[in-house]
Amino acid sequence: MKTSVEISYYPLNVEFIPHIKDFISRLNNYDEIYVKTNGMSTQVFGEYKDVMNILTTEIEKSFQLPHSVFALKIINADLNIYLDGDK
């Protein structure tokens, strides 16, 4: 089953940008998912089990930083095909 996840990451730290960039960089290391980033959020597309396993791993790593907040929206469809089509 295909899935799409929109993620917003809020590290409650004065130096928050490096933590966000690190999280996105780690996601981009996986061939099993497609990652699209903009100024408001990061979208991840792929097979449900792959996406959720990867997010579980990477969110847990990010939680090593105290007071990290993640907001996720998950849908059981590949919404990337409805975006700009540059997959």
N, C-alpha and C positions, 0 to 999 in steps of 0.2 A: 504494500500500500504506500502510495506517495504521500508526503506530508510537507507542509511549509510552516516554518516557525519564525515569528518576528520577535526579536530579543532587544530589550533595552537593559543596559547594565549601568548601575549607579554605585560605584565604589565611594563610600562616604569617607573620603580621605582628601586632604588638601591637594595632593598630587594625584588626581584621578585619571588624567588623560593617559599616562603610561600604562596603567592597569587595563584600561579599555583597549588600547592598541595591542597589548600583549594577548588579551583574550581573543580578539579578532584574528591576530596572527596565528595563534594556535589552531583556531578553526580552519584557517586556510591551508593548514598542513595535511588535511584529510582529503584523499581523492574520492571518497565515497559520497561527499556532499558538495553542493554548490553554495557559495557564500556571496551575498551581495550586501554591501554596506553603503549607507548614506549618512547624512548629518544627524538623523534622529534615531536610527536603529540599525540593526543588522538582521538580514533575512537569511535563513538556512533552508535549503531544499534538498530532498532526497528520499530514500526509503525510510519509512517510519522507524524501524528498529535501529538502523544505522544512525539516523539523526539523534534519536533519544539516547542511545549509548554514548555517542560522542559528546552530546551536551551534558550528560550526567558526569562524565569524566572531567570535562573542562570547567564546568561550573564548580565542581568540588575543588579543583585546583584554585579557582578564583576565591573560594570561600576561605582560603588560608589567610587572606586579607580580612581582618575583622570588619564587620559591618558592611558587607557587600549586599546590594539589593539587585535582584533580577526580576524583570517583568517579561513574561512570555505570552504570546498568543499562538495557538497551535490549531491548524486546520488539516483535515484529512484529504488534501488535494495539493497538486503541484501548481501553486499560483504563479510561479515564474513564467509559465506559458502565457499568462495574461498581462505580464508587465511589458517591458520594452523588447523582449525576445532575444536579447544578446546573451545567450547561455554559453 
